[in-house]
């Protein structure tokens, strides 16, 4: 039989303080005399007391839960970004509640279940869930958009990436090498992020009197990158293949190897997201990515802002990590 732990009322009586003081002693940012906090925490440790987080949330109307609405953690780009953010949230003594929506039949129901936990904040990473649905379901939470979907006048905080300058730099350098046949391997047709990325490259190509000769469609997976690249390279091989993410770019690189097409001499390949896998020597992929920690730091700072603060918009300029797939190593 589980031993019954000490209650906060019992600890307060033992310490000679009020129950409210007990709560404040365990709250990171509360005002309490240092010596009182030390005494309460020492007695709590001695008697095995642990504060009830759910009870505290009822008392101060804050659960310190943050719902993270993502497509899938199987994608390295999402998984690596979430790892950084989760560590930042834990430093703030907040607890993440992870919702993977991509393969869930009823995403709205999944979010409704999560909303019953009195979530303080919700971060929308997923482009498979609309902003309006998120705002409707998490009515009492502060919403932050990290999917780059247009806000269109909504009073919501957001963090978005800008790859326009990096895209132009890549096109300028490849065009200077005489590359003129460009193709694009997209992700999901519904992805606003993908459409935006392709538009930035298209605008840069236009400055050189060029355009994408072909646009083929994958699904962000390695398998789709490999399959679509094999078909493309057999039919009308381009000089440059720009991919919507790194996994498809790595698949395209392996497809080129299968067909005996030399990278980067005959085919240059560019990815997006800057996942760790892309830096491996066997891949050495040229890719576009935000500065490390920039997105997680921006999201964490918005989450840590006052509950009644005005919506905050952050734009993060992306950079290029050059690799051997374009023949241009960093430095």
C-alpha positions in Angstrom: 0.0 0.0 0.0 1.3 3.4 -1.0 2.4 5.6 2.0 0.4 8.8 2.3 2.5 11.9 1.9 2.5 15.0 4.0 0.0 17.6 2.9 0.7 21.3 2.4 -1.4 22.1 5.5 0.7 19.8 7.6 3.9 21.2 6.2 2.7 24.8 6.9 1.9 23.9 10.5 5.3 22.3 10.9 7.1 25.3 9.4 4.9 27.8 11.3 3.8 29.6 8.1 0.6 29.9 6.1 -0.4 27.5 3.3 0.1 30.4 0.9 3.7 30.7 1.9 4.2 27.0 1.2 2.9 27.6 -2.3 5.2 30.6 -2.8 8.2 28.7 -1.6 7.9 26.3 -4.5 7.1 29.0 -7.1 10.2 30.1 -9.0 9.3 33.8 -9.3 7.3 34.3 -6.2 8.2 36.9 -3.5 9.3 35.3 -0.3 12.2 35.8 2.1 15.2 33.7 1.1 15.6 32.3 4.6 11.9 31.3 4.7 12.1 29.6 1.4 15.2 27.6 2.5 13.5 26.5 5.7 10.4 25.4 3.9 12.3 23.5 1.2 14.5 21.8 3.8 11.5 20.6 5.8 9.8 19.5 2.6 12.8 17.4 1.7 13.1 16.0 5.2 9.5 14.8 5.2 9.2 13.8 1.6 6.7 16.6 0.6 6.0 17.2 -3.0 3.7 20.1 -4.1 0.6 19.2 -6.1 1.0 21.0 -9.5 -2.7 20.6 -10.4 -3.8 22.1 -7.1 -1.4 25.0 -7.6 -2.8 25.6 -11.0 -6.3 25.9 -9.6 -5.1 28.4 -7.0 -3.2 30.7 -9.3 -5.1 30.1 -12.6 -1.8 29.0 -14.3 -1.0 25.4 -15.2 2.4 26.1 -16.8 1.4 23.7 -19.5 2.4 24.5 -23.1 0.6 22.6 -25.9 2.9 22.0 -28.9 0.9 21.2 -32.0 3.2 19.5 -34.5 2.9 17.4 -37.6 5.2 14.6 -36.5 8.3 14.1 -34.4 9.5 11.6 -37.0 10.7 14.4 -39.2 14.2 15.4 -38.1 13.6 19.1 -38.6 10.6 19.1 -36.3 12.1 16.8 -33.8 15.4 18.8 -33.5 13.5 22.1 -33.2 11.2 20.7 -30.6 14.1 19.3 -28.6 15.6 22.8 -28.3 12.2 24.4 -27.4 11.3 21.7 -24.8 14.7 22.3 -23.0 13.9 26.0 -22.9 10.5 25.4 -21.5 11.8 23.1 -18.8 14.3 25.9 -17.8 11.2 28.1 -17.3 9.6 25.3 -15.2 6.9 24.8 -17.9 5.7 21.4 -19.1 5.2 20.6 -22.8 2.1 18.7 -23.9 2.9 17.3 -27.4 0.2 16.8 -30.0 1.2 15.0 -33.2 -1.4 15.7 -35.8 -0.2 14.6 -39.2 -1.6 11.0 -39.1 -4.4 11.6 -36.6 -7.9 11.1 -38.0 -9.6 13.7 -35.9 -7.1 16.5 -35.2 -9.7 18.8 -33.7 -10.8 16.2 -31.2 -7.1 15.7 -30.2 -6.8 19.4 -29.6 -10.1 19.5 -27.6 -8.8 16.8 -25.3 -5.6 18.7 -24.7 -7.5 22.0 -24.1 -9.2 20.4 -21.1 -5.9 20.4 -19.2 -6.0 24.2 -18.7 -3.2 24.9 -21.1 -1.5 28.3 -20.7 0.0 28.5 -24.1 -0.3 26.7 -27.4 2.4 26.8 -30.1 1.1 25.9 -33.6 3.9 24.3 -35.6 1.7 22.1 -37.7 0.5 23.3 -41.2 -2.1 20.5 -41.1 -4.1 22.5 -38.5 -5.6 25.9 -39.2 -5.0 29.0 -37.0 -8.7 29.5 -36.6 -9.4 26.0 -35.3 -6.5 26.4 -32.8 -7.9 29.7 -31.5 -11.4 28.3 -31.3 -10.4 25.3 -29.3 -7.7 26.8 -27.1 -9.8 29.9 -26.2 -8.3 30.5 -22.8 -4.7 29.9 -23.9 -2.2 32.3 -25.5 -1.6 31.2 -29.0 1.7 31.5 -30.9 2.0 30.6 -34.6 5.3 29.0 -35.7 4.0 27.5 -39.0 4.5 30.7 -41.1 0.8 30.7 -42.2 -0.3 34.3 -42.9 -2.0 35.9 -39.9 -4.3 38.0 -42.1 -5.1 40.5 -39.4 -5.4 38.1 -36.5 -4.1 39.4 -33.2 -1.8 36.5 -32.6 1.9 36.3 -31.8 4.1 34.5 -34.4 7.6 33.5 -35.2 8.4 33.1 -38.9 11.5 32.4 -41.0 12.7 34.6 -43.9 14.8 32.7 -46.5 14.6 35.3 -49.3 18.1 36.6 -48.9 19.7 33.1 -48.5 17.7 31.9 -51.6 18.9 34.7 -53.7 22.5 34.1 -52.7 22.3 30.5 -53.7 20.8 31.3 -57.0 23.4 34.0 -57.7 26.3 31.7 -57.0 24.9 28.8 -59.0 24.0 31.0 -61.9 27.5 32.5 -61.9 28.8 28.9 -62.4 26.7 28.6 -65.6 23.8 26.6 -64.1 20.6 27.4 -66.0 18.3 24.4 -65.8 16.6 24.5 -62.3 13.9 22.1 -61.0 12.1 22.2 -57.6 11.0 19.2 -55.5 8.1 20.3 -53.3 6.5 18.8 -50.2 2.8 18.7 -49.5 0.7 20.8 -51.9 -1.1 22.3 -48.8 2.0 23.6 -47.2 2.2 27.4 -47.1 5.9 27.2 -46.0 6.8 25.2 -49.1 5.0 27.6 -51.4 6.8 30.5 -49.8 10.2 28.8 -50.1 9.6 28.1 -53.8 8.4 31.6 -54.4 11.6 33.1 -53.0 13.7 30.9 -55.3 11.5 31.7 -58.3 11.9 35.5 -57.6 15.7 35.0 -57.4 15.7 33.0 -60.7 13.7 35.8 -62.4 16.5 38.2 -61.7 18.7 36.1 -63.9 16.0 35.6 -66.6 15.5 32.1 -65.5 12.6 30.0 -64.1 12.0 26.5 -62.8 11.8 24.1 -65.8 9.9 21.5 -63.7 8.2 21.3 -60.3 7.7 17.8 -59.0 5.9 16.8 -55.8 7.0 14.7 -52.9 5.8 14.5 -49.3 9.0 15.5 -47.3 10.1 11.9 -46.9 13.4 10.4 -48.0 11.5 7.8 -50.0 9.6 10.5 -52.0 12.8 12.4 -52.6 14.5 9.3 -54.0 11.5 8.2 -56.1 10.7 11.6 -57.6 14.4 12.4 -58.3 14.8 9.1 -60.2 11.9 9.9 -62.4 13.0 13.5 -63.0 16.7 12.6 -63.6 15.8 9.9 -66.1 13.5 12.2 -68.1 15.0 15.7 -68.1 17.9 16.0 -65.7 18.4 19.6 -64.5 21.6 21.4 -63.5 20.2 22.2 -60.1 17.5 20.5 -58.0 16.2 22.5 -55.1 14.3 20.5 -52.5 11.7 21.6 -49.9 13.5 19.8 -47.1 16.8 18.0 -46.3 15.3 14.5 -46.2 14.1 14.7 -49.8 17.4 16.3 -50.9 19.3 13.4 -49.4 17.0 11.0 -51.2 17.7 12.9 -54.5 21.4 12.7 -53.9 21.1 8.9 -53.5 19.0 8.7 -56.7 21.7 10.6 -58.6 24.3 8.1 -57.3 22.1 5.2 -58.5 21.9 6.7 -62.0 25.6 7.6 -62.2 25.0 11.4 -62.2 27.9 13.2 -60.5 27.1 15.6 -57.7 27.9 18.5 -57.9 29.6 18.4 -61.3 26.5 17.4 -63.2 23.8 18.1 -60.6 23.8 20.5 -57.7 21.4 19.8 -54.9 20.0 22.2 -52.3 17.9 21.4 -49.2 16.0 23.2 -46.4 16.0 23.0 -42.6 19.6 22.3 -41.7 19.0 19.0 -39.9 22.0 17.4 -38.3 21.8 14.5 -40.8 22.6 16.9 -43.6 26.0 17.7 -42.1 27.2 14.1 -42.1 30.2 13.7 -44.4 28.4 11.2 -46.5 25.8 13.8 -47.3 27.5 17.2 -46.9 24.3 19.0 -48.1 24.0 22.7 -48.9 20.9 23.8 -47.0 19.1 26.8 -45.7 18.4 27.1 -42.0 17.7 29.5 -39.1 20.6 30.3 -36.7 20.8 27.7 -34.0 18.5 28.3 -31.0 16.9 31.4 -32.8 13.4 29.9 -33.1 13.3 28.2 -29.7 14.7 31.4 -28.0 12.1 33.5 -29.7 9.2 31.2 -28.8 10.4 30.9 -25.2 10.6 34.6 -24.8 7.1 35.1 -26.1 5.8 32.4 -23.8 7.6 34.1 -20.9 6.0 37.5 -21.6 3.2 38.9 -19.4 -0.1 37.1 -20.0 -1.8 40.4 -21.1 1.1 41.5 -23.4 0.3 42.6 -26.9 0.9 40.1 -29.7 4.6 39.8 -30.6 5.9 39.2 -34.2 9.4 37.9 -34.7 11.0 37.4 -38.2 14.2 35.3 -38.2 16.6 35.6 -41.2 17.9 32.3 -42.4 21.4 31.5 -43.4 23.2 29.0 -45.7 25.3 26.1 -44.7 27.3 25.2 -47.7 28.1 21.6 -48.5 29.6 19.5 -51.3 26.3 19.1 -53.0 26.9 22.5 -54.6 30.7 22.3 -54.6 30.9 25.2 -52.2 32.0 24.3 -48.7 31.6 26.9 -45.9 34.6 29.3 -45.6 
